[in-house]
Amino acid sequence: MEMLRRFFEGFGPLSAPNMDFLLNQCTEGTLNKGDKLIQPSQKVDSIYFFESGFLHYYSYSNLGERVTLKVISPNSCWTIMDSFFHQKSTMDECQALTDVQYCELKRSGYVAIKSENQELANFIQTITEYILSAKVVEANKNSKLSVEERYLDLLQNNPAMVQEVPVSIIASYIGTSRETLHRIRRKLTAA
């Protein structure tokens, strides 16, 4: 949980007793490659912090095609916000692409943290706002980049993802076909 502690410390100072209380609400877990973290029709009851490994968060289009919504990387905090906050079932899925180590904060722990004291309530609100803001920033950035620029951005900012995640999932993640991504990769290799 040391990585989670460092992640929390990145949001500003928190008293030692409050940091301990926060960390004590979290439990560690692992997934093997191929394991599902989230199933369709499930109510998401946790916020996750991923220490290692990659996950594929996806849904299906009306035509039955799998659409990548996000590839979740290590050292990140994630949940399906609508399902978590409104306790609604999700039709989305999340599956481990590699072996994964994570920390989990259940909804009951989240509520306990928010009700413990004002410092913790403000702190957890800051993290929630960060998760929401990161989603908006990523969507805005990707909307302004071409497919090739999105791939170059991945190469520069997350080379481990390019190495460990299947090409078909990376292609879906950046909004293109596998064939187009192969052409981009060949072009970049030839340059």
C-alpha positions in Angstrom: 0.0 0.0 0.0 3.0 2.2 -0.1 2.3 3.2 -3.7 -1.2 4.2 -2.6 0.1 6.3 0.2 2.4 8.1 -2.2 -0.6 8.6 -4.5 -2.6 10.1 -1.7 0.3 12.3 -0.6 0.3 13.8 -4.1 -3.0 15.6 -3.2 -1.5 17.6 -0.4 -0.8 17.1 3.3 -3.0 14.9 5.5 -2.5 14.3 9.2 -0.9 11.0 10.1 -4.1 9.7 11.9 -6.3 10.6 8.9 -3.8 9.0 6.4 -3.9 5.8 8.5 -7.7 5.8 8.7 -7.9 6.3 4.9 -5.4 3.5 4.2 -7.2 1.2 6.7 -10.4 1.5 4.7 -8.6 0.0 1.6 -7.9 -3.6 0.9 -5.3 -5.1 -1.4 -6.2 -7.5 -4.2 -4.9 -9.2 -7.3 -6.3 -10.2 -10.7 -4.7 -12.7 -13.0 -4.6 -12.0 -16.7 -8.0 -12.5 -18.2 -9.9 -12.1 -14.8 -12.9 -9.8 -14.9 -13.0 -6.9 -12.4 -16.4 -5.6 -13.5 -19.2 -7.8 -15.1 -22.2 -6.6 -17.1 -25.3 -5.9 -14.9 -23.0 -5.4 -11.8 -23.4 -2.4 -9.5 -19.9 -1.0 -9.0 -19.3 -0.8 -5.3 -15.6 0.2 -5.2 -13.0 2.8 -6.3 -9.8 1.1 -7.3 -6.1 2.2 -7.3 -4.0 0.1 -9.6 -0.4 -0.5 -8.5 0.6 -2.6 -11.4 -0.8 -4.1 -14.6 -3.2 -3.0 -17.3 -7.0 -3.4 -17.6 -9.4 -3.1 -20.5 -12.6 -1.2 -19.7 -15.0 -1.7 -22.6 -18.6 -1.9 -23.7 -20.4 -3.2 -26.8 -21.9 -1.1 -29.6 -25.5 -1.6 -30.9 -23.8 -3.7 -33.6 -22.3 -6.0 -31.0 -18.7 -4.7 -31.6 -16.5 -4.3 -28.6 -15.6 -0.7 -28.0 -12.6 0.2 -25.7 -13.6 3.0 -23.3 -10.2 3.1 -21.5 -7.1 1.2 -21.0 -6.3 1.6 -17.3 -2.6 1.9 -16.4 -0.7 1.4 -13.2 -0.5 4.1 -10.6 -4.1 5.3 -11.4 -7.3 5.6 -9.6 -10.5 4.5 -11.4 -14.1 3.5 -11.0 -17.3 3.6 -13.1 -18.5 6.9 -11.6 -22.2 6.6 -12.5 -22.5 3.1 -11.2 -20.5 3.9 -8.0 -22.3 7.1 -7.0 -25.8 6.2 -8.1 -25.6 2.5 -7.4 -26.9 1.7 -10.9 -26.0 -1.5 -12.8 -23.5 -1.0 -15.5 -23.4 -2.7 -18.9 -19.7 -2.1 -19.2 -16.9 -4.6 -18.4 -13.4 -4.4 -17.1 -10.9 -7.2 -17.6 -7.3 -7.6 -16.6 -4.9 -7.6 -19.7 -2.0 -8.6 -17.5 -1.6 -9.7 -13.9 -2.8 -6.8 -11.8 -2.2 -5.6 -8.2 -4.7 -3.1 -6.8 -6.1 -1.5 -3.7 -9.9 -1.3 -3.3 -12.0 1.3 -1.4 -15.5 -0.1 -1.0 -18.4 2.3 -1.0 -18.9 1.7 2.8 -15.3 2.8 3.4 -15.8 5.8 1.1 -18.9 6.8 3.2 -16.9 6.3 6.4 -14.1 8.4 5.2 -16.4 11.2 4.2 -18.2 11.2 7.6 -15.0 10.8 9.8 -14.1 14.5 9.8 -13.9 17.5 7.5 -10.3 17.1 6.6 -10.9 13.6 5.2 -14.2 14.7 3.5 -12.4 17.5 1.7 -9.5 15.2 0.8 -11.7 12.5 -0.7 -13.6 15.2 -2.6 -10.3 16.4 -4.0 -9.5 12.9 -5.3 -13.0 12.5 -6.7 -12.7 15.8 -8.6 -9.3 14.7 -9.8 -10.7 11.5 -11.3 -13.5 13.5 -13.0 -11.1 16.2 -14.3 -8.7 13.6 -15.6 -11.5 12.0 -17.7 -12.5 15.4 -19.2 -8.8 16.4 -19.9 -8.2 13.1 -21.6 -11.4 13.4 -23.7 -10.6 17.0 -24.7 -7.0 16.1 -25.6 -8.0 13.1 -27.7 -10.7 15.1 -29.6 -8.0 17.4 -30.9 -5.5 14.8 -32.0 -5.5 12.7 -35.1 -5.2 8.9 -34.7 -1.5 9.0 -35.5 -1.0 11.8 -32.9 -2.9 9.8 -30.3 -0.6 6.8 -31.0 2.5 9.0 -30.8 1.2 10.4 -27.5 0.8 6.9 -26.2 4.4 6.0 -27.3 5.8 9.0 -25.5 3.7 9.0 -22.4 2.9 5.3 -21.8 5.4 3.1 -23.7 4.7 0.2 -21.3 1.0 0.2 -22.5 2.2 -0.1 -26.2 4.4 -3.0 -25.2 2.0 -5.0 -23.0 -1.5 -4.3 -24.4 -2.7 -6.1 -27.6 -2.7 -4.1 -30.8 -6.4 -4.5 -31.3 -7.2 -3.0 -28.0 -4.8 -0.1 -28.5 -6.4 0.5 -31.9 -9.9 0.6 -30.4 -8.6 2.9 -27.6 -7.2 5.5 -30.0 -10.3 5.2 -32.2 -9.2 3.3 -35.2 -9.0 -0.1 -36.7 -6.2 -2.6 -36.2 -5.3 -2.3 -39.9 -4.9 1.5 -39.7 -2.8 1.2 -36.6 -0.5 -1.3 -38.4 -0.1 1.2 -41.3 0.7 4.0 -38.8 3.3 1.7 -37.1 4.9 0.8 -40.4 5.0 4.4 -41.4 6.7 5.4 -38.2 9.2 2.5 -38.4 10.1 3.5 -41.9 10.7 7.1 -41.0 
